[in-house]
Amino acid sequence: MSRSEHEGTERVLVADARRAAINDMLRAAGSVSVAEIEAAFGISSMTARRDLAELERRGQARRTHGGAVLPSISGHEDSFASRLDRELGAKQAIAQQAAELVGEGESVFLDGSSSAFHVARALLERSIPVTVITNSLPVMELVGQQAAPSVELVGVGGMLRRLTQSFVGPVATHTVQAHVADRLFFSCKGVSRDGLLTDADALEAELKRTMIERAGDVALLLDASKVTARGLNVIARLADVHTVLAHGLQDEEASAFAAAGPRVVRIRAEVA
């Protein structure tokens, strides 16, 4: 073996040992940041990201903006198709109310939730000029097929989660960070008793959190099922939301939400 071949083998062994150690950090904490890896091993951010990319290729990590999480960090999550018609009457009533809040010429973030899909449909029915920025593939297809293009579309690309039909990951997060919007309409897996908005998937939570940071007015779309459900990943707090458009809340639940800060609009409609 030549000297260059020997040095190449040593570099591979060192990289493998470092990646094994990073995997141990990830398994112990559930997540790890590029900055933590740099500090722990004295390497550049480029090398740290390369290590995370290799761990993701092996199925040992799932990259996020600025680090990685365990691929197993997610609660039970139903597919987009199975959620689309669930609580249909409530979602349609909430969507109609949401669409009425949007003014002509405004820009709107829509997340990958089925509730946001119904908002997109309601906006098309209003036929007013707006710009929709979304990571939802079904919303992109819906808007793209409109006969009269009153709604401009900015598609957020990235890694497609087939379960939710939404794009997530570092590319999606960077795209959202490059935009600002007048409004955000989003939903979540559930709301905890202490006012935490949660999601089943870490990457979905990260993207929604970024949308919240880039939106002027933030509206949470909530049906009664969200009060008893929980995800493992925190998106934000109720205090970070300006308006809650809710269907089916009990009086005490509505009061608790309002006490956290947002305006609560209770929508009454027959559930289909």
Backbone bond lengths (Angstrom), bond angles and torsions (degrees), N, CA, C in turn:
res aa  C-N    CA-C-N  psi(-1)  N-CA   C-N-CA  omega(-1)  CA-C   N-CA-C  phi
1 M - - - 1.468 - - 1.521 109.98 -
2 S 1.344 116.42 130.87 1.455 121.13 -179.86 1.521 109.69 -72.17
3 R 1.351 115.91 167.15 1.464 120.14 179.04 1.515 111.52 -62.96
4 S 1.361 117.08 -41.55 1.464 120.41 -179.23 1.524 111.03 -65.44
5 E 1.341 116.19 -38.36 1.469 119.36 177.97 1.521 110.47 -65.92
6 H 1.345 116.45 -39.76 1.467 121.08 179.59 1.527 110.45 -63.49
7 E 1.351 116.37 -44.24 1.457 120.00 179.65 1.528 111.28 -65.09
8 G 1.352 115.75 -36.15 1.468 119.52 177.93 1.508 111.53 -64.65
9 T 1.333 116.79 -40.23 1.459 121.20 178.29 1.517 110.92 -64.67
10 E 1.349 116.12 -40.48 1.464 119.71 179.12 1.530 111.27 -63.14
11 R 1.336 116.40 -40.61 1.467 119.80 179.17 1.524 111.18 -62.60
12 V 1.334 116.56 -40.14 1.462 120.58 178.76 1.521 110.46 -63.35
13 L 1.365 115.53 -42.82 1.459 119.53 -179.48 1.522 110.71 -64.95
14 V 1.333 117.10 -41.06 1.461 120.73 178.45 1.526 110.46 -63.57
15 A 1.340 116.74 -44.12 1.463 120.54 179.80 1.523 111.03 -63.03
16 D 1.329 116.89 -41.64 1.464 120.40 179.81 1.523 111.18 -64.29
17 A 1.326 116.55 -40.42 1.465 120.13 178.86 1.530 110.54 -65.39
18 R 1.329 115.90 -41.14 1.468 120.09 179.14 1.526 110.73 -64.93
19 R 1.320 116.22 -42.31 1.468 119.53 -179.62 1.521 111.17 -66.61
20 A 1.328 116.20 -34.68 1.472 119.15 175.88 1.529 110.12 -64.13
21 A 1.344 115.70 -39.59 1.460 119.82 178.91 1.531 111.01 -68.09
22 I 1.336 117.06 -38.92 1.471 120.82 176.95 1.528 109.76 -63.33
23 N 1.327 116.16 -40.15 1.465 120.01 178.08 1.526 110.86 -62.59
24 D 1.340 116.62 -37.03 1.466 120.45 176.75 1.537 110.36 -64.19
25 M 1.335 116.89 -42.18 1.467 121.08 177.06 1.526 110.54 -60.07
26 L 1.309 114.80 -43.59 1.463 120.91 -177.75 1.519 111.16 -64.81
27 R 1.318 116.65 -42.67 1.469 121.06 -178.79 1.529 110.67 -68.69
28 A 1.322 116.26 -32.67 1.468 119.56 -178.57 1.525 111.95 -74.79
29 A 1.341 116.34 -39.78 1.463 120.20 -174.02 1.523 113.93 -103.00
30 G 1.341 117.59 -17.70 1.461 120.73 -178.00 1.519 112.78 88.54
31 S 1.341 115.94 -18.68 1.468 120.71 178.29 1.517 108.20 -156.77
32 V 1.333 114.91 160.84 1.453 120.22 177.81 1.519 107.76 -151.66
33 S 1.321 116.95 144.71 1.460 120.58 179.75 1.526 110.36 -104.44
34 V 1.324 115.30 158.41 1.464 120.35 176.11 1.523 109.96 -59.58
35 A 1.326 117.17 -40.77 1.469 121.19 -179.98 1.532 111.41 -61.22
36 E 1.330 117.26 -39.48 1.466 121.02 178.63 1.523 111.10 -64.77
37 I 1.329 116.05 -39.55 1.467 120.69 179.36 1.527 110.28 -67.22
38 E 1.340 116.43 -43.13 1.469 120.51 177.40 1.521 110.46 -56.42
39 A 1.342 116.21 -47.66 1.462 120.80 -176.75 1.526 111.86 -67.12
40 A 1.326 116.57 -38.47 1.470 120.97 -175.78 1.524 112.41 -71.35
41 F 1.335 117.31 -34.26 1.469 119.90 -171.82 1.531 113.56 -119.37
42 G 1.336 117.06 -0.94 1.445 119.33 177.91 1.518 113.66 63.58
43 I 1.317 116.62 39.64 1.465 121.60 -178.19 1.527 109.72 -116.97
44 S 1.315 116.14 168.61 1.458 121.02 179.58 1.523 110.36 -78.06
45 S 1.334 115.59 163.03 1.460 119.41 177.90 1.518 111.01 -64.45
46 M 1.343 116.81 -33.31 1.465 119.93 178.19 1.528 111.17 -63.06
47 T 1.340 115.76 -43.09 1.470 119.47 178.48 1.528 110.66 -66.56
48 A 1.341 116.35 -39.73 1.466 120.10 178.73 1.533 110.78 -61.85
49 R 1.332 116.26 -43.53 1.467 119.48 179.08 1.525 111.25 -66.84
50 R 1.327 116.37 -34.80 1.463 119.65 177.35 1.530 110.40 -65.10
51 D 1.335 116.20 -39.57 1.471 119.89 177.08 1.528 110.95 -62.99
52 L 1.328 116.33 -43.37 1.465 119.87 179.76 1.526 110.88 -65.70
53 A 1.326 116.67 -36.48 1.463 119.95 177.61 1.523 110.88 -63.27
54 E 1.324 116.10 -38.61 1.465 119.84 178.70 1.529 110.90 -69.10
55 L 1.337 117.23 -40.65 1.462 119.87 177.16 1.530 111.19 -64.33
56 E 1.334 116.33 -36.18 1.461 119.46 176.37 1.521 110.62 -65.74
57 R 1.342 116.53 -40.62 1.472 120.27 178.45 1.525 111.25 -60.87
58 R 1.315 116.16 -33.76 1.467 121.00 179.62 1.532 112.03 -81.52
59 G 1.328 117.08 -5.59 1.455 120.29 -178.77 1.506 114.15 82.06
60 Q 1.346 117.35 15.49 1.460 121.31 -177.47 1.519 113.06 -97.30
61 A 1.331 117.56 -8.98 1.466 121.62 -178.07 1.513 109.30 -151.15
62 R 1.315 114.40 160.61 1.461 121.03 171.53 1.521 106.63 -127.73
63 R 1.333 115.74 116.73 1.457 119.81 -175.40 1.519 112.34 -69.18
64 T 1.321 114.68 144.84 1.461 123.06 173.05 1.524 107.29 -127.24
65 H 1.317 116.72 175.05 1.461 119.80 175.40 1.525 108.87 -68.72
66 G 1.325 116.16 110.24 1.454 120.38 178.37 1.508 115.33 94.43
67 G 1.338 118.44 6.61 1.456 119.43 179.21 1.510 112.65 170.18
68 A 1.328 115.77 -142.42 1.463 120.28 -178.85 1.520 109.26 -157.49
69 V 1.326 115.87 160.02 1.464 123.18 174.68 1.523 108.10 -129.71
70 L 1.317 115.22 165.29 1.460 119.08 174.31 1.527 109.65 -66.83
71 P 1.324 118.37 138.73 1.466 119.02 179.32 1.514 113.12 -65.13
72 S 1.329 117.87 -17.08 1.466 121.00 -178.91 1.521 113.16 -88.10
73 I 1.361 117.18 -2.52 1.466 118.52 -178.11 1.516 109.40 -78.66
74 S 1.328 116.61 88.11 1.468 121.85 174.79 1.510 108.14 -165.82
75 G 1.313 116.51 142.99 1.450 120.80 176.48 1.512 110.15 -88.18
76 H 1.328 117.43 -175.31 1.456 120.79 176.66 1.518 109.57 -60.63
77 E 1.312 115.69 134.73 1.459 120.20 -176.97 1.524 108.98 -142.50
78 D 1.315 116.42 129.57 1.458 121.26 178.50 1.524 109.93 -89.87
79 S 1.320 115.40 158.56 1.456 120.05 -179.73 1.520 111.05 -71.01
80 F 1.336 115.21 159.99 1.460 120.19 177.97 1.523 110.33 -59.77
81 A 1.324 116.77 -43.76 1.465 120.88 -177.44 1.523 111.71 -60.90
82 S 1.340 116.57 -39.36 1.469 119.39 -178.64 1.522 111.71 -72.80
83 R 1.334 117.80 -24.30 1.465 121.44 -178.59 1.523 113.16 -89.15
84 L 1.327 117.10 -19.08 1.463 120.60 -169.89 1.532 112.60 -59.01
85 D 1.328 117.27 -42.28 1.463 120.86 -177.06 1.526 113.11 -101.15
86 R 1.327 117.06 3.90 1.460 120.42 177.40 1.522 109.43 -77.02
87 E 1.341 117.55 137.04 1.477 121.61 -175.78 1.533 110.01 51.63
88 L 1.339 115.73 42.41 1.467 120.58 -170.06 1.529 112.35 -60.38
89 G 1.315 117.15 -48.08 1.459 119.98 -179.24 1.515 112.29 -59.39
90 A 1.326 116.75 -41.99 1.463 121.14 179.07 1.524 110.33 -64.00
91 K 1.321 116.87 -45.91 1.464 120.19 -178.05 1.527 111.45 -64.91
92 Q 1.320 116.99 -38.60 1.469 119.49 179.36 1.528 111.12 -67.42
93 A 1.318 116.70 -39.71 1.467 120.15 178.52 1.526 111.07 -66.04
94 I 1.332 116.51 -41.66 1.455 121.08 177.21 1.526 110.01 -63.76
95 A 1.337 116.42 -42.15 1.466 121.05 -178.61 1.525 111.42 -63.24
96 Q 1.316 116.82 -40.70 1.464 119.86 179.08 1.528 110.77 -62.16
97 Q 1.326 115.84 -42.55 1.466 120.36 178.80 1.525 110.18 -64.46
98 A 1.336 115.90 -42.11 1.462 120.21 -179.88 1.524 111.13 -62.32
99 A 1.332 116.25 -46.19 1.466 120.39 -178.16 1.522 111.49 -61.50
100 E 1.320 117.55 -32.55 1.457 120.85 -179.45 1.535 112.09 -69.27
101 L 1.313 117.37 -19.72 1.456 121.08 179.54 1.526 112.18 -77.97
102 V 1.321 117.01 -17.58 1.468 121.99 -173.66 1.528 110.41 -85.37
103 G 1.322 115.65 128.84 1.453 120.56 178.42 1.521 111.89 -94.44
104 E 1.304 116.99 162.44 1.458 122.03 179.36 1.524 110.36 -60.45
105 G 1.323 114.76 135.66 1.454 120.78 177.93 1.514 115.23 81.99
106 E 1.330 118.34 -0.38 1.459 120.23 -179.41 1.527 111.55 -77.90
107 S 1.321 115.13 160.37 1.462 122.03 174.24 1.526 109.03 -109.14
108 V 1.327 115.58 142.44 1.458 120.75 -171.63 1.520 110.64 -135.55
109 F 1.337 116.91 125.13 1.456 121.70 167.48 1.531 108.59 -80.13
110 L 1.326 117.06 133.66 1.465 122.47 169.77 1.517 107.93 -125.18
111 D 1.330 117.17 128.52 1.458 119.77 179.49 1.525 110.66 -82.21
112 G 1.325 116.78 -169.99 1.456 120.75 -176.00 1.510 114.79 -88.83
113 S 1.319 118.65 15.51 1.464 121.20 -178.08 1.521 111.61 -78.76
114 S 1.321 115.66 157.63 1.471 120.07 175.73 1.527 110.52 -67.05
115 S 1.333 117.61 -30.67 1.468 120.86 177.16 1.521 110.60 -63.04
116 A 1.325 117.23 -41.90 1.460 121.28 178.89 1.529 110.97 -66.38
117 F 1.322 117.14 -33.21 1.467 120.47 176.11 1.527 110.33 -59.18
118 H 1.320 116.63 -42.63 1.468 120.22 178.94 1.528 111.03 -67.67
119 V 1.336 117.87 -30.40 1.460 120.29 174.35 1.529 109.83 -65.39
120 A 1.328 116.98 -42.21 1.468 120.65 177.97 1.524 110.66 -59.30
121 R 1.315 115.84 -42.52 1.476 120.18 179.50 1.534 109.98 -64.37
122 A 1.324 117.40 -41.19 1.461 120.92 179.19 1.528 111.40 -66.22
123 L 1.321 117.58 -36.16 1.462 120.99 177.16 1.531 111.05 -65.46
124 L 1.319 116.99 -39.25 1.465 120.56 177.54 1.525 110.61 -64.07
125 E 1.328 115.51 -38.66 1.466 119.59 179.67 1.523 111.03 -66.63
126 R 1.342 117.84 -30.49 1.466 120.42 178.25 1.526 111.85 -72.74
127 S 1.318 117.03 -26.11 1.477 122.64 177.51 1.521 112.54 56.96
128 I 1.336 116.88 42.74 1.451 119.88 174.22 1.527 108.27 -107.58
129 P 1.326 118.68 152.52 1.462 120.65 179.68 1.527 111.65 -72.15
130 V 1.322 116.49 114.67 1.462 123.04 176.17 1.528 108.22 -141.49
131 T 1.312 115.02 164.16 1.468 121.04 174.30 1.516 108.70 -115.02
132 V 1.322 116.15 125.69 1.465 122.14 178.95 1.525 108.69 -105.16
133 I 1.332 115.88 128.30 1.464 122.86 175.45 1.518 106.62 -115.26
134 T 1.332 117.33 116.76 1.472 119.11 -171.32 1.518 112.58 -146.62
135 N 1.320 115.69 150.77 1.463 122.22 172.20 1.524 111.27 -102.17
136 S 1.330 116.86 7.84 1.465 122.02 -177.73 1.525 110.61 -89.76
137 L 1.312 117.23 118.57 1.458 120.84 177.92 1.527 111.56 -63.78
138 P 1.343 120.55 -42.17 1.468 119.72 176.72 1.531 112.95 -60.78
139 V 1.341 118.21 -36.92 1.465 120.25 177.65 1.529 109.75 -67.52
140 M 1.327 116.77 -41.02 1.467 119.98 177.33 1.523 111.00 -58.58
141 E 1.329 116.14 -44.77 1.464 120.18 -179.55 1.523 110.74 -66.50
142 L 1.323 117.06 -40.81 1.466 121.74 -179.87 1.528 110.60 -61.71
143 V 1.320 116.70 -49.87 1.457 121.08 -178.23 1.531 110.65 -68.51
144 G 1.324 115.99 -38.86 1.457 120.34 -178.89 1.513 113.92 -64.94
145 Q 1.327 117.01 -23.28 1.467 121.39 -178.15 1.522 113.11 -93.80
146 Q 1.340 118.01 0.96 1.460 120.22 -177.51 1.524 110.25 -64.79
147 A 1.333 115.90 143.83 1.461 121.22 -178.81 1.527 111.01 -73.49
148 A 1.330 117.01 -46.32 1.457 122.15 179.54 1.526 108.38 -106.78
149 P 1.321 117.95 112.00 1.475 120.20 -172.78 1.519 113.82 -75.95
150 S 1.319 116.35 67.21 1.469 120.13 176.14 1.519 110.82 -77.51
151 V 1.319 116.48 -22.55 1.461 121.11 -178.99 1.521 109.66 -105.57
152 E 1.331 116.15 118.06 1.460 121.44 174.57 1.531 108.19 -80.58
153 L 1.321 116.35 144.94 1.460 120.94 -174.79 1.517 111.64 -121.13
154 V 1.334 115.95 130.10 1.461 122.84 169.34 1.522 106.34 -116.26
155 G 1.315 116.34 110.24 1.463 121.02 -178.24 1.519 110.94 -87.77
156 V 1.319 116.07 129.63 1.465 122.12 177.53 1.524 107.96 -93.95
157 G 1.316 116.80 111.50 1.463 121.08 -178.48 1.517 111.78 -91.62
158 G 1.314 115.56 -176.17 1.456 121.54 -179.16 1.512 110.20 145.03
159 M 1.323 117.27 -145.29 1.459 122.86 177.94 1.527 109.05 -86.25
160 L 1.323 117.14 124.00 1.466 121.25 -178.09 1.521 110.49 -82.66
161 R 1.337 115.61 121.94 1.466 120.20 170.26 1.520 106.88 -88.95
162 R 1.302 116.25 110.70 1.467 119.86 -175.29 1.517 112.11 -65.52
163 L 1.329 116.82 -30.93 1.460 120.37 -178.90 1.525 110.76 -61.69
164 T 1.322 116.21 -44.44 1.459 120.76 -176.43 1.522 112.86 -102.06
165 Q 1.347 116.73 -6.30 1.467 121.08 -177.79 1.523 111.05 56.17
166 S 1.324 115.73 41.50 1.462 120.92 -179.82 1.526 109.63 -133.14
167 F 1.335 115.22 152.01 1.456 121.43 179.94 1.526 109.48 -95.11
168 V 1.329 116.00 133.43 1.461 121.82 -178.24 1.524 108.93 -139.03
169 G 1.320 116.78 -176.18 1.454 121.27 176.13 1.519 112.67 98.91
170 P 1.337 116.77 -178.59 1.476 121.44 -175.09 1.520 114.07 -57.60
171 V 1.333 118.28 -41.26 1.464 120.53 -178.86 1.529 110.21 -64.20
172 A 1.324 116.49 -44.26 1.464 120.83 179.24 1.532 110.70 -62.70
173 T 1.319 116.40 -43.25 1.459 120.41 -179.79 1.528 111.07 -63.42
174 H 1.336 117.32 -43.17 1.463 121.06 178.28 1.528 110.77 -61.47
175 T 1.329 116.78 -39.10 1.461 120.48 -179.81 1.527 110.80 -64.03
176 V 1.316 116.67 -44.43 1.464 120.28 178.47 1.525 110.41 -63.74
177 Q 1.323 117.08 -40.31 1.461 120.88 -179.92 1.530 112.07 -63.32
178 A 1.334 116.63 -23.93 1.466 120.90 -178.97 1.526 112.60 -83.30
179 H 1.342 117.23 1.49 1.463 121.03 -178.57 1.529 110.17 -128.89
180 V 1.313 114.36 158.09 1.461 121.09 166.88 1.525 107.02 -127.27
181 A 1.317 116.70 150.90 1.463 120.43 -178.64 1.522 109.55 -134.74
182 D 1.320 114.50 153.37 1.463 119.28 177.19 1.515 111.32 -67.23
183 R 1.340 115.41 -36.40 1.467 119.80 -174.83 1.522 111.44 -140.85
184 L 1.322 114.51 156.11 1.455 122.64 169.54 1.521 108.76 -129.13
185 F 1.321 116.31 131.21 1.456 122.41 169.48 1.528 107.16 -117.30
186 F 1.332 116.11 121.23 1.460 119.76 -177.82 1.516 109.92 -146.73
187 S 1.323 114.90 164.54 1.457 120.44 174.85 1.515 108.34 -129.27
188 C 1.309 116.92 -179.00 1.454 121.21 -177.07 1.527 109.02 -147.71
189 K 1.317 114.91 171.75 1.464 120.37 177.01 1.536 110.32 -68.89
190 G 1.325 115.88 -42.91 1.454 119.12 -179.06 1.518 111.33 -174.41
191 V 1.327 115.34 169.61 1.462 122.84 -179.89 1.522 108.01 -119.13
192 S 1.333 116.36 126.58 1.458 119.94 -179.40 1.531 110.49 -77.82
193 R 1.312 116.42 167.60 1.464 120.69 -177.90 1.522 112.90 -63.86
194 D 1.335 115.97 -27.43 1.465 118.55 179.62 1.524 112.09 -96.05
195 G 1.341 116.91 19.56 1.451 120.63 170.98 1.507 116.61 83.42
196 L 1.341 117.83 24.39 1.452 120.99 176.38 1.523 109.68 -93.90
197 L 1.324 116.49 130.33 1.459 121.65 174.40 1.522 107.62 -87.69
198 T 1.330 116.70 127.77 1.463 119.94 -172.03 1.519 112.09 -125.10
199 D 1.326 115.12 158.12 1.459 122.01 177.13 1.520 108.90 -135.82
200 A 1.326 116.24 157.93 1.457 120.13 -178.85 1.521 112.53 -75.75
201 D 1.332 117.87 -24.13 1.454 121.32 -174.15 1.527 110.80 -120.04
202 A 1.327 116.47 137.07 1.463 120.83 -176.76 1.524 112.32 -66.01
203 L 1.325 117.09 -38.28 1.457 119.93 -178.20 1.525 111.76 -71.92
204 E 1.320 116.77 -36.76 1.464 120.21 174.98 1.539 109.50 -62.92
205 A 1.335 115.78 -43.77 1.461 120.01 179.95 1.520 110.90 -61.78
206 E 1.319 116.63 -41.26 1.463 120.71 -179.36 1.527 111.38 -63.30
207 L 1.329 116.87 -42.63 1.461 119.96 -178.88 1.529 110.91 -66.93
208 K 1.326 117.15 -42.31 1.463 120.62 178.61 1.529 110.60 -63.57
209 R 1.311 115.94 -38.45 1.466 120.04 178.44 1.537 110.33 -62.70
210 T 1.326 116.35 -39.50 1.463 120.87 178.49 1.523 110.66 -66.91
211 M 1.336 117.51 -39.66 1.466 120.56 176.45 1.525 110.87 -61.34
212 I 1.324 116.91 -40.39 1.463 120.88 178.69 1.524 110.08 -59.88
213 E 1.331 116.41 -42.15 1.459 121.00 -178.96 1.524 112.41 -66.00
214 R 1.334 117.28 -26.77 1.464 121.02 -173.64 1.534 113.10 -103.13
215 A 1.325 117.58 3.77 1.471 120.59 -176.74 1.525 111.24 -105.37
216 G 1.336 115.38 143.86 1.452 119.87 176.98 1.512 112.16 -73.09
217 D 1.328 117.40 -49.25 1.463 122.76 178.88 1.526 108.48 -121.21
218 V 1.316 116.12 128.04 1.468 121.55 -174.49 1.519 109.44 -111.92
219 A 1.341 116.10 121.88 1.465 121.20 -178.72 1.526 109.97 -121.99
220 L 1.315 115.25 125.61 1.464 122.32 176.67 1.516 109.48 -93.32
221 L 1.335 116.68 129.01 1.457 123.06 178.61 1.518 107.61 -97.33
222 L 1.330 116.42 118.81 1.461 119.50 -167.94 1.517 111.99 -136.56
223 D 1.334 116.90 122.34 1.458 119.92 167.99 1.522 108.17 -104.49
224 A 1.318 116.75 168.89 1.463 120.88 -170.80 1.524 113.82 -60.71
225 S 1.335 117.79 -24.71 1.465 120.43 -178.06 1.525 111.80 -64.82
226 K 1.340 117.60 -23.89 1.464 120.91 -177.23 1.526 112.34 -71.71
227 V 1.315 116.60 -20.42 1.467 120.05 -176.74 1.523 111.48 -71.31
228 T 1.322 116.75 -30.48 1.469 120.44 -177.93 1.517 113.10 -101.39
229 A 1.337 118.21 -6.18 1.468 121.68 -179.17 1.526 110.34 -95.40
230 R 1.342 116.33 158.98 1.448 121.63 178.25 1.524 109.17 -143.88
231 G 1.332 115.64 142.90 1.456 121.17 169.49 1.517 108.41 -109.36
232 L 1.329 116.90 171.88 1.460 120.63 -178.47 1.524 113.04 -90.73
233 N 1.326 116.77 -13.11 1.453 120.23 -171.04 1.526 110.71 -117.27
234 V 1.315 116.27 127.40 1.456 121.56 -178.21 1.526 110.35 -79.79
235 I 1.326 116.02 130.21 1.460 122.31 174.67 1.521 109.44 -90.23
236 A 1.309 116.27 -55.49 1.471 123.18 -176.54 1.520 107.28 -168.41
237 R 1.328 115.11 -171.03 1.457 121.06 176.03 1.522 109.38 -108.29
238 L 1.308 116.14 158.48 1.465 120.07 175.63 1.525 111.11 -56.31
239 A 1.314 116.10 -30.49 1.460 120.44 -179.93 1.531 112.10 -64.93
240 D 1.335 117.57 -18.90 1.461 121.72 178.96 1.529 112.14 -84.55
241 V 1.325 116.55 -4.47 1.465 122.65 -177.59 1.526 109.40 -102.21
242 H 1.312 117.15 138.98 1.461 120.30 178.69 1.531 112.35 -87.93
243 T 1.343 116.19 -38.02 1.465 120.89 -176.54 1.518 110.05 -137.84
244 V 1.318 116.08 137.53 1.463 122.11 171.29 1.526 107.83 -111.87
245 L 1.323 116.20 116.47 1.469 121.35 174.45 1.518 106.64 -96.92
246 A 1.325 116.67 107.68 1.462 121.12 -167.23 1.520 112.36 -125.71
247 H 1.308 114.70 143.14 1.461 121.74 173.99 1.527 108.69 -122.91
248 G 1.324 115.90 132.00 1.454 120.08 173.26 1.509 116.01 86.22
249 L 1.336 118.80 10.92 1.456 120.25 178.76 1.524 111.18 -73.93
250 Q 1.315 116.27 141.47 1.451 121.55 170.98 1.535 108.98 -76.17
251 D 1.338 116.40 160.64 1.460 120.32 -177.59 1.527 111.89 -55.95
252 E 1.338 116.92 -44.84 1.459 119.54 -177.22 1.530 111.52 -68.43
253 E 1.322 116.37 -32.96 1.460 120.18 177.66 1.519 110.92 -67.93
254 A 1.335 115.74 -44.45 1.462 119.87 178.23 1.530 111.04 -61.72
255 S 1.314 116.52 -40.26 1.464 120.70 179.69 1.524 111.19 -65.20
256 A 1.336 116.33 -40.56 1.463 120.43 179.56 1.525 111.11 -65.33
257 F 1.329 116.88 -39.78 1.458 120.79 178.51 1.527 110.04 -64.63
258 A 1.328 116.43 -45.74 1.459 120.85 -178.85 1.524 111.32 -63.51
259 A 1.325 116.94 -34.90 1.463 121.05 179.71 1.523 111.90 -64.79
260 A 1.348 116.32 -24.44 1.466 120.78 179.15 1.518 112.33 -77.08
261 G 1.339 117.66 -13.76 1.455 119.62 176.01 1.511 117.67 133.29
262 P 1.341 119.49 -41.51 1.467 118.93 -174.70 1.529 113.55 -75.09
263 R 1.317 114.46 157.49 1.466 120.20 170.95 1.526 107.51 -75.85
264 V 1.305 117.10 129.38 1.464 121.37 -178.75 1.518 109.39 -105.76
265 V 1.322 115.97 119.43 1.468 121.72 177.11 1.533 106.89 -107.64
266 R 1.321 114.90 111.75 1.473 119.86 -179.33 1.527 109.36 -89.72
267 I 1.311 114.79 122.93 1.465 121.26 -175.14 1.510 107.97 -107.36
268 R 1.320 115.44 126.50 1.460 120.33 -179.10 1.514 108.82 -108.68
269 A 1.316 115.07 125.12 1.476 120.43 178.65 1.504 107.85 -159.45
270 E 1.312 116.46 154.84 1.449 121.04 175.35 1.526 109.76 -73.11
271 V 1.323 116.06 130.26 1.456 120.13 179.93 1.515 109.44 -80.54
272 A 1.355 116.34 128.71 1.470 119.72 -179.49 1.496 111.17 -73.74
